[in-house]
């Protein structure tokens, strides 16, 4: 499974969205299930899935799918 598939899988498990439903601008306003609790669950799931640990500053940046990818990329996770 590549990193994009891992990310899509985490989004599907936590937010209940299908792969391809979201673009990099997707955020809490555009995804009905993305509330504050789901956001915390998503962060925990991403840390587990990718073996990383996010700082508070990074968590604050993770308000969109693009922001999530940017934080993961900063940890050496590439998306092709």
Rosetta blueprint (number, residue, H / E / L):
1 X L
2 X L
3 X H
4 X H
5 X H
6 X H
7 X H
8 X H
9 X H
10 X H
11 X H
12 X H
13 X H
14 X H
15 X H
16 X L
17 X L
18 X L
19 X L
20 X L
21 X L
22 X L
23 X L
24 X L
25 X L
26 X L
27 X E
28 X L
29 X L
30 X L
31 X L
32 X L
33 X L
34 X L
35 X L
36 X H
37 X H
38 X H
39 X H
40 X H
41 X H
42 X H
43 X H
44 X H
45 X H
46 X H
47 X H
48 X H
49 X H
50 X H
51 X L
52 X L
53 X L
54 X L
55 X L
56 X H
57 X H
58 X H
59 X H
60 X H
61 X H
62 X L
63 X L
64 X E
65 X H
66 X H
67 X H
68 X H
69 X H
70 X H
71 X H
72 X H
73 X H
74 X H
75 X L
76 X L
77 X L
78 X L
79 X L
80 X L
